[in-house]
Structure formats: structure tokens, C-alpha cells
């Protein structure tokens, strides 16, 4: 939020890109154990094609998302845990 408030749009863009790219790679890594979760992440990242159609070595290489990629509408992936 500090970057946005200070008008550092280039730095903010780099941070957001790195976060989205990390989520893309994480979704590929968790797919064998949590396929529905990985598919949900993949869908929210708005990546075409199914996650299962990617080779692990190729899909985990950094730089899979292109600059300016538009993500989908965010929604919770895990239900909220109520500690009452």
C-alpha cells in the first residue's frame, strides 16, 4: 500500500507481478495434493487451459505470466474458520 500511496507504480507493478507469478507456481506445486485448490487458483489467475495439461518443469519456470495479464474476479478459496 505504501508504494501505491507514494505513486511508485512501476515498483508496485513488479511486486504484484511477482506475487501473481508465485501463486501460479505454487498452484502447480500443490496440484498433486490439492487439485481443486490448485484449479481454483488457476481459474482466479485467469490462465487459459487446464493446469493438468502443463508439464511440471515448464510450468514451474518463472515468467509464465506475461506483463499486463488480467486476473479473474477474486473469491475465497478456503472457507473461513470461526474460532468461537
RABEL-V594837 format. One line per field, one symbol per residue. phi: phi as a letter, one per 20 degrees, with the letter a starting at -180 (. if undefined). psi: psi as a letter, one per 20 degrees, with the letter a starting at -180 (. if undefined). burial: I if it has 16 or more other C-alpha atoms within 10 Angstrom, else O. A space follows every 10 residues. Layout:
phi = ???
psi = ???
burial = ???
//
This chain:
phi = .ffffemeff ffffffgfff fffffffffe gfdcffffff fgfffmefmf ffedfgfffe ffofeegnge eeffbfedff eeee
psi = hggghikmhg ggggggghgh hghggghhhi ghhmhhgghg ggghilpqqq hijqpghghj ppjhpqpjpp rapqqphqqp ppl.
burial = OOOOOOOOOO OIOOOOIOOI IOIIIIIIIO IOOOIOOIII IIIIIOIOOO IOOOOOOOII OOOOOOOOOO OOOOOOOOOO OOOO
//
